[in-house]
Amino acid sequence: MFKKQKALIGTLVLALFIALAGCKSKFEKLKASNDNAKKYQEGIKYYNKKEYTKALDLFEDLVQKYRGQTEAEDLYYYYAYTNYKLKDFTSARYHFKVFADSYPNSSRTEECRFMSAYCYYLDSPNFSLDQDNTQKAIDAMQLFINLYPKSERVAEASKLIQNLRDKLEEKSYANSKLYLIIGDYQSAVIAFGNTLRDYPDTKYAEELEFLTIKAQYLYAKNSYEVKQEERYNAAIAFSQQFTEKYPKSKYDKEAEAFKKDSEQGIIQSKRILAEAVTNERLYKKIQAEKYGAPPELKADTTKVKK
């Protein structure tokens, strides 16, 4: 009994294998044939059945052969969408653009212009990665809006542009904070300012303005005494502006602390500079810091400060 069941299962498996092999050979036979009309018809059928890989194999073989013919427009439209359905957005955006350029008077041109831009959108990476495609997506979407200002797709395009700009804002925010983390305080101050300038309505504005105070304070603290007063004054100015703008900020106490520490830092640096008037060794050290020290002095005085 067991042997009969085993033989039956083996027969069924063999039959299934033969059936599958037959289907494959049928497709391969079609692909190798010169019956372009049949390929075209079957390609559309495969597309409608969502068998996009097979459809693409047939469409790729037909695109050049149908160039200049009546069917070429429909074929290229399906060809572009097949790449899109397979999530090959790089190829899809290229072919959507080629369609729009090749058939400017087609009823599908507007759609393909939008889809080309949308493929850039879909290819836009996480904010932590390079954002070249994000900027290209913004440019492509804006071009679509400029070309079709009355299109019903303008609202969606505008929304997608905002999503992309939010991603660039996130990138700028993260990069500027990185300078503070690694201790490049001067670059942090500049980067925070750039983010606030480029994204004036950013949700991170309050935090960034507070971090500007912190970065400027640390920049001053790690500077030579001869340069500290000016840099501490900048930190004090940032703190005063912050307090006026955000009187009830959760960073208020810290901002005030940086202001007071900066004021104390100015007093301390002035004391040291005054002492240098009567202390020749200290005077030479400060002069070396101000104008550039010879090698024998730099060894002791330029490890951290600048």
BELDA-V448881 format. One record per pair of residues at least 12 apart in sequence whose C-alpha atoms are under 10 Angstrom apart, sorted by sequence separation. I is the first residue (numbers start at 0). GAP is how many residues later the second one is. D is the distance in whole Angstrom. If there is no record, write none. Layout:
I_GAP_D ; I_GAP_D
This chain:
26_12_10 ; 29_12_9 ; 41_12_9 ; 42_12_5 ; 43_12_10 ; 45_12_9 ; 46_12_10 ; 62_12_7 ; 63_12_10 ; 79_12_5 ; 80_12_9 ; 82_12_8 ; 83_12_9 ; 95_12_10 ; 96_12_9 ; 99_12_6 ; 100_12_9 ; 120_12_8 ; 121_12_9 ; 123_12_9 ; 141_12_9 ; 144_12_7 ; 175_12_6 ; 176_12_10 ; 178_12_8 ; 179_12_10 ; 195_12_8 ; 218_12_7 ; 219_12_5 ; 242_12_8 ; 284_12_7 ; 288_12_8 ; 41_13_8 ; 42_13_8 ; 61_13_8 ; 62_13_7 ; 78_13_8 ; 79_13_8 ; 82_13_10 ; 95_13_9 ; 98_13_7 ; 99_13_6 ; 119_13_6 ; 120_13_7 ; 123_13_7 ; 140_13_9 ; 143_13_8 ; 144_13_8 ; 174_13_9 ; 175_13_8 ; 177_13_10 ; 178_13_9 ; 191_13_9 ; 194_13_8 ; 195_13_8 ; 217_13_9 ; 218_13_8 ; 219_13_9 ; 238_13_9 ; 241_13_8 ; 242_13_8 ; 272_13_8 ; 283_13_9 ; 284_13_9 ; 287_13_9 ; 288_13_8 ; 42_14_8 ; 43_14_9 ; 61_14_9 ; 79_14_8 ; 80_14_9 ; 97_14_9 ; 98_14_9 ; 99_14_10 ; 118_14_10 ; 119_14_7 ; 120_14_9 ; 122_14_8 ; 123_14_10 ; 175_14_8 ; 176_14_8 ; 216_14_7 ; 217_14_9 ; 219_14_9 ; 241_14_10 ; 271_14_9 ; 287_14_10 ; 26_15_9 ; 39_15_9 ; 42_15_6 ; 43_15_9 ; 59_15_10 ; 79_15_5 ; 80_15_8 ; 95_15_9 ; 96_15_7 ; 97_15_9 ; 119_15_9 ; 120_15_8 ; 121_15_9 ; 140_15_10 ; 141_15_8 ; 175_15_5 ; 176_15_8 ; 191_15_10 ; 192_15_8 ; 215_15_7 ; 216_15_6 ; 219_15_8 ; 238_15_10 ; 239_15_9 ; 284_15_9 ; 285_15_9 ; 38_16_9 ; 41_16_8 ; 42_16_7 ; 58_16_7 ; 59_16_9 ; 62_16_8 ; 78_16_8 ; 79_16_6 ; 95_16_5 ; 96_16_6 ; 99_16_9 ; 119_16_7 ; 120_16_5 ; 140_16_6 ; 141_16_8 ; 174_16_8 ; 175_16_6 ; 191_16_6 ; 192_16_8 ; 215_16_7 ; 216_16_9 ; 218_16_9 ; 238_16_6 ; 239_16_8 ; 284_16_7 ; 288_16_9 ; 289_16_9 ; 40_17_10 ; 41_17_10 ; 58_17_8 ; 61_17_10 ; 78_17_9 ; 79_17_9 ; 94_17_9 ; 95_17_7 ; 96_17_9 ; 98_17_10 ; 119_17_5 ; 120_17_8 ; 139_17_10 ; 140_17_8 ; 174_17_9 ; 175_17_9 ; 190_17_10 ; 191_17_7 ; 215_17_9 ; 216_17_8 ; 217_17_9 ; 237_17_9 ; 238_17_7 ; 288_17_8 ; 38_18_10 ; 39_18_7 ; 76_18_8 ; 77_18_10 ; 79_18_9 ; 95_18_9 ; 96_18_8 ; 97_18_9 ; 118_18_8 ; 119_18_8 ; 140_18_10 ; 172_18_9 ; 173_18_10 ; 175_18_9 ; 191_18_10 ; 215_18_7 ; 216_18_5 ; 238_18_9 ; 38_19_6 ; 39_19_7 ; 42_19_10 ; 58_19_8 ; 59_19_7 ; 75_19_8 ; 76_19_8 ; 79_19_8 ; 92_19_9 ; 95_19_7 ; 96_19_6 ; 116_19_8 ; 117_19_7 ; 119_19_10 ; 120_19_9 ; 137_19_9 ; 140_19_8 ; 141_19_8 ; 171_19_8 ; 172_19_8 ; 175_19_8 ; 188_19_9 ; 191_19_8 ; 192_19_8 ; 212_19_10 ; 215_19_5 ; 216_19_8 ; 235_19_9 ; 238_19_8 ; 239_19_8 ; 37_20_10 ; 38_20_8 ; 58_20_6 ; 75_20_9 ; 78_20_10 ; 91_20_10 ; 92_20_9 ; 94_20_10 ; 95_20_5 ; 96_20_9 ; 116_20_6 ; 117_20_10 ; 119_20_8 ; 120_20_9 ; 137_20_9 ; 140_20_7 ; 171_20_9 ; 174_20_9 ; 188_20_9 ; 191_20_6 ; 214_20_8 ; 215_20_9 ; 234_20_9 ; 235_20_9 ; 237_20_10 ; 238_20_6 ; 39_21_10 ; 57_21_9 ; 58_21_10 ; 76_21_10 ; 92_21_9 ; 93_21_10 ; 94_21_8 ; 95_21_9 ; 115_21_9 ; 116_21_8 ; 118_21_10 ; 119_21_9 ; 139_21_9 ; 172_21_10 ; 173_21_10 ; 190_21_9 ; 212_21_8 ; 213_21_8 ; 216_21_10 ; 237_21_9 ; 238_21_10 ; 35_22_9 ; 38_22_9 ; 39_22_7 ; 55_22_9 ; 56_22_10 ; 75_22_9 ; 76_22_7 ; 92_22_7 ; 93_22_7 ; 116_22_8 ; 117_22_8 ; 137_22_8 ; 138_22_9 ; 171_22_8 ; 172_22_7 ; 188_22_8 ; 189_22_9 ; 212_22_5 ; 215_22_8 ; 216_22_10 ; 235_22_8 ; 236_22_8 ; 30_23_9 ; 35_23_10 ; 38_23_8 ; 39_23_10 ; 54_23_9 ; 55_23_7 ; 58_23_9 ; 75_23_7 ; 76_23_10 ; 91_23_8 ; 92_23_4 ; 93_23_10 ; 95_23_9 ; 116_23_5 ; 117_23_8 ; 136_23_9 ; 137_23_5 ; 171_23_6 ; 172_23_9 ; 187_23_9 ; 188_23_5 ; 191_23_9 ; 211_23_8 ; 212_23_8 ; 215_23_10 ; 234_23_8 ; 235_23_5 ; 238_23_10 ; 54_24_8 ; 55_24_9 ; 91_24_7 ; 92_24_7 ; 115_24_8 ; 116_24_5 ; 136_24_8 ; 137_24_9 ; 170_24_10 ; 171_24_9 ; 187_24_7 ; 188_24_8 ; 212_24_9 ; 213_24_9 ; 234_24_7 ; 235_24_8 ; 35_25_9 ; 36_25_9 ; 55_25_10 ; 73_25_10 ; 90_25_10 ; 92_25_8 ; 93_25_9 ; 114_25_10 ; 115_25_9 ; 116_25_9 ; 137_25_9 ; 169_25_10 ; 188_25_9 ; 189_25_10 ; 212_25_6 ; 213_25_9 ; 233_25_10 ; 235_25_9 ; 27_26_10 ; 30_26_8 ; 31_26_10 ; 35_26_7 ; 39_26_10 ; 55_26_6 ; 72_26_8 ; 75_26_10 ; 88_26_10 ; 89_26_9 ; 91_26_10 ; 92_26_5 ; 93_26_10 ; 113_26_8 ; 114_26_10 ; 116_26_9 ; 134_26_9 ; 137_26_7 ; 168_26_7 ; 171_26_9 ; 172_26_10 ; 185_26_10 ; 187_26_10 ; 188_26_6 ; 189_26_10 ; 211_26_7 ; 212_26_6 ; 231_26_9 ; 232_26_9 ; 234_26_10 ; 235_26_7 ; 26_27_8 ; 30_27_6 ; 51_27_10 ; 54_27_7 ; 55_27_7 ; 88_27_9 ; 91_27_7 ; 92_27_7 ; 112_27_9 ; 113_27_7 ; 116_27_8 ; 133_27_9 ; 136_27_8 ; 137_27_8 ; 167_27_10 ; 168_27_10 ; 171_27_9 ; 184_27_9 ; 187_27_6 ; 188_27_6 ; 210_27_10 ; 211_27_9 ; 212_27_10 ; 231_27_8 ; 234_27_7 ; 235_27_8 ; 29_28_9 ; 53_28_10 ; 54_28_10 ; 90_28_9 ; 91_28_9 ; 92_28_10 ; 112_28_9 ; 115_28_10 ; 186_28_9 ; 187_28_8 ; 188_28_10 ; 209_28_8 ; 212_28_10 ; 233_28_9 ; 234_28_9 ; 31_29_10 ; 35_29_8 ; 36_29_10 ; 51_29_9 ; 52_29_8 ; 72_29_9 ; 88_29_9 ; 89_29_7 ; 113_29_9 ; 114_29_10 ; 133_29_10 ; 134_29_8 ; 168_29_8 ; 172_29_9 ; 184_29_9 ; 185_29_7 ; 186_29_10 ; 208_29_8 ; 209_29_8 ; 212_29_8 ; 231_29_9 ; 232_29_7 ; 30_30_8 ; 35_30_9 ; 43_30_10 ; 51_30_6 ; 52_30_9 ; 55_30_9 ; 72_30_7 ; 88_30_5 ; 89_30_8 ; 92_30_10 ; 112_30_9 ; 113_30_6 ; 133_30_6 ; 134_30_8 ; 167_30_10 ; 168_30_7 ; 184_30_5 ; 185_30_7 ; 188_30_9 ; 208_30_9 ; 211_30_10 ; 231_30_5 ; 232_30_8 ; 26_31_10 ; 39_31_9 ; 43_31_9 ; 46_31_8 ; 50_31_9 ; 51_31_8 ; 76_31_8 ; 80_31_9 ; 83_31_9 ; 87_31_9 ; 88_31_7 ; 112_31_7 ; 113_31_9 ; 132_31_10 ; 133_31_8 ; 167_31_9 ; 172_31_8 ; 176_31_8 ; 179_31_8 ; 183_31_9 ; 184_31_7 ; 185_31_10 ; 187_31_9 ; 209_31_10 ; 230_31_9 ; 231_31_7 ; 42_32_9 ; 46_32_10 ; 49_32_9 ; 51_32_10 ; 52_32_9 ; 76_32_10 ; 79_32_9 ; 83_32_10 ; 86_32_9 ; 88_32_9 ; 89_32_9 ; 169_32_9 ; 172_32_10 ; 175_32_9 ; 179_32_9 ; 182_32_9 ; 184_32_9 ; 185_32_9 ; 186_32_10 ; 208_32_9 ; 209_32_7 ; 231_32_9 ; 232_32_10 ; 51_33_7 ; 52_33_7 ; 72_33_9 ; 88_33_7 ; 89_33_7 ; 110_33_10 ; 130_33_10 ; 133_33_8 ; 134_33_8 ; 165_33_9 ; 168_33_7 ; 169_33_10 ; 184_33_7 ; 185_33_6 ; 208_33_7 ; 209_33_10 ; 228_33_9 ; 231_33_7 ; 232_33_8 ; 36_34_10 ; 43_34_8 ; 46_34_9 ; 50_34_10 ; 51_34_7 ; 73_34_10 ; 80_34_9 ; 88_34_7 ; 109_34_8 ; 112_34_9 ; 113_34_10 ; 133_34_8 ; 164_34_9 ; 168_34_10 ; 169_34_9 ; 176_34_8 ; 179_34_9 ; 180_34_10 ; 183_34_9 ; 184_34_5 ; 185_34_9 ; 227_34_9 ; 228_34_9 ; 230_34_10 ; 231_34_7 ; 39_35_8 ; 42_35_9 ; 43_35_10 ; 46_35_7 ; 49_35_9 ; 50_35_10 ; 72_35_10 ; 76_35_8 ; 79_35_10 ; 83_35_8 ; 86_35_9 ; 87_35_9 ; 112_35_10 ; 168_35_9 ; 172_35_8 ; 175_35_10 ; 176_35_10 ; 179_35_6 ; 182_35_9 ; 183_35_8 ; 184_35_9 ; 230_35_9 ; 42_36_10 ; 49_36_10 ; 79_36_9 ; 86_36_10 ; 120_36_10 ; 130_36_9 ; 165_36_9 ; 175_36_10 ; 178_36_9 ; 179_36_10 ; 182_36_9 ; 205_36_8 ; 208_36_10 ; 209_36_10 ; 228_36_8 ; 229_36_9 ; 109_37_9 ; 126_37_9 ; 130_37_7 ; 184_37_9 ; 208_37_10 ; 227_37_8 ; 228_37_5 ; 46_38_9 ; 109_38_8 ; 129_38_10 ; 176_38_10 ; 179_38_9 ; 227_38_7 ; 228_38_8 ; 113_39_8 ; 117_39_8 ; 120_39_8 ; 126_39_9 ; 127_39_9 ; 179_39_10 ; 182_39_10 ; 205_39_9 ; 209_39_9 ; 226_39_10 ; 228_39_9 ; 110_40_10 ; 113_40_9 ; 116_40_9 ; 120_40_9 ; 123_40_8 ; 126_40_6 ; 127_40_10 ; 130_40_8 ; 205_40_8 ; 209_40_10 ; 210_40_10 ; 213_40_9 ; 217_40_9 ; 220_40_9 ; 224_40_9 ; 227_40_10 ; 228_40_7 ; 109_41_8 ; 125_41_8 ; 126_41_7 ; 129_41_9 ; 209_41_7 ; 212_41_10 ; 213_41_8 ; 216_41_7 ; 220_41_8 ; 224_41_9 ; 227_41_7 ; 228_41_8 ; 110_42_9 ; 113_42_10 ; 117_42_8 ; 120_42_9 ; 124_42_9 ; 125_42_10 ; 126_42_9 ; 127_42_8 ; 128_42_8 ; 206_42_9 ; 208_42_10 ; 209_42_9 ; 212_42_7 ; 215_42_9 ; 216_42_8 ; 219_42_8 ; 226_42_9 ; 227_42_9 ; 109_43_9 ; 113_43_8 ; 116_43_10 ; 120_43_8 ; 123_43_9 ; 126_43_6 ; 127_43_6 ; 205_43_8 ; 206_43_9 ; 212_43_10 ; 213_43_10 ; 224_43_9 ; 225_43_7 ; 125_44_10 ; 126_44_5 ; 127_44_10 ; 205_44_9 ; 206_44_8 ; 209_44_9 ; 210_44_9 ; 213_44_7 ; 216_44_8 ; 217_44_9 ; 220_44_7 ; 224_44_5 ; 225_44_8 ; 125_45_9 ; 126_45_9 ; 205_45_9 ; 209_45_7 ; 212_45_7 ; 213_45_10 ; 216_45_7 ; 219_45_8 ; 220_45_10 ; 223_45_9 ; 224_45_8 ; 127_46_8 ; 208_46_10 ; 212_46_8 ; 215_46_10 ; 219_46_10 ; 224_46_10 ; 225_46_9 ; 126_47_9 ; 127_47_9 ; 224_47_7 ; 225_47_7 ; 216_48_9 ; 220_48_10 ; 224_48_7 ; 225_60_7 ; 223_61_10 ; 224_61_8 ; 225_61_9 ; 223_62_8 ; 226_62_9 ; 225_63_8 ; 226_63_8 ; 224_64_9 ; 225_64_7 ; 223_65_7 ; 224_65_9 ; 222_66_10 ; 223_66_8 ; 223_77_9 ; 223_78_9 ; 227_78_10 ; 222_79_10 ; 226_79_8 ; 223_80_9 ; 224_80_9 ; 225_80_10 ; 222_81_8 ; 223_81_6 ; 224_81_9 ; 221_82_7 ; 222_82_5 ; 223_82_6 ; 221_83_5 ; 222_83_5 ; 220_84_9 ; 221_84_7 ; 219_85_9 ; 218_86_9 ; 219_86_9 ; 218_87_9
